Amino acid sequence: MIDLGKKWNTSGPEAISPSDEKNKVHYPDLYLNDIDLGLGEDDAGKEFTATVKVKVRSVSSNVNADGKKNNSVTLEVKAIEFGKGKKKDGREDPLQLAIEDGLEAEANKKEK
C-alpha cells in the first residue's frame, strides 16, 4: 500500500498552513455526498481499509525550481468497498468487518 501522506514543508498550500502545521503529515480527502456507506457520526476518526475502483483521468509531471520532479494524478472514483465480513445471518457484510477491524485497532492502541 502506498502512503499518501505529505508534509507541507516548503511546497503545498502555504497560505492555509500555519507554521505548526507544516511538519504534520496531511492526507488527501475523498468527499462523498448522498451515498449511504453505512457509516455513522460515531465512526468519524476511525480508520478502515477499503478497496477503491478508480479510472485514471490524467497524469502529468513537472520539475520545480529545486530540480525536484513532481507528479500529479487525477483519479475518477468509480466504486468503494470496505473489507469483507459476515452479517449475523452469515451473508457477507463488507462494512461489518471494516468496523470490527477499526474497533480492534483502537483497542490495541489503548492497550499499548
N, C-alpha and C positions, 0 to 999 in steps of 0.2 A: 504494500500500500504506500502511496506517495503522500508525505506530509505536506499539506498546502499552506502551513503557517509561514508567516513572513514578518520580520521586524521592519519597522518604518524608520530605520536609522537615518539614511541620507536620501532615500528615494521613497516615493509614496505620497500620500495626501498630507503634506507638511502643514497645510492651513488648518486641518482639523485634528492634528495630533499634538497635544501638549507635550512638553519635554518629558514628563514622567511616563508617557505612553510610548515613547519612541523605542524603548527596549523591550516592551511587551510583544509577544507573538500574537499576530492577528490572522484571522482566517476569513476566506470569502464566505458570504452568506448565500443561502438559497431561500428565497421568499416564495411561498405558495399561498394562493388565495382561493377560497371557495372549493377546497379539496379536503375531504374528510380522510385523514390518515389514522384516525382512531386515537389521536393524542389529546391529552387534556392539559389544562394550565399547570397542573402539578408535575407534568413531565418537563417543563422548562428547566434548563440547566443540566439535564441528564444527557448522557451520550449513548447513542445507539449505533449499531452497524447497519448499513443499508446498501443494497445493490441498486445502482442507477443506470438506466439505459440512456445514452446521450448520442447526439449527432454532432459531429464537428462542423461548425458553421464557417470558421475561418481560423487561420494560423498565420501569424506574422512575427517577424523578428527585426530588431534594430540594434545598433551599437550606441551606447550612451557616451557622454563626454569623457568618462573614465576608461573607455575602451571595453566596458563590460557588455556582453550580449544579453539582451532582454527578449524573452519570448512572450507572446500573447496568444491566448487561445479563447475562442468563443464557442461555448457548448450549448446546444439546444437540449434541454432535459425532456426526454420523451416519457419516462416512467420511473417509478421508485418502488422498491420492495424492501421491507425490513426482514431481518433474519427469520428462519423458519422455526416454528414451534407447533404445539398441538393445542387445540381447544379442548375443553373438558370432555366433549363427545368424541374426541380422537381425530377430528378433522384438522388439517394444517392451519395454523394461525400465525402468519409472519410477524405480526406485531407482538403477540404474546411472548415469544422468545426474546425479541428485542427488549421488551420491558424487563423480563426476567434477567437478561444479561446486564442491563443497566442497573437494576437493583442489586445484583450480586457484586458488580464492580464497585458500587457505592459502599456496600457493606464491607468489602475488602479494604477500601481506603480507610474506613473508620477503624478497622482492626489494627492497622499498621501504625 
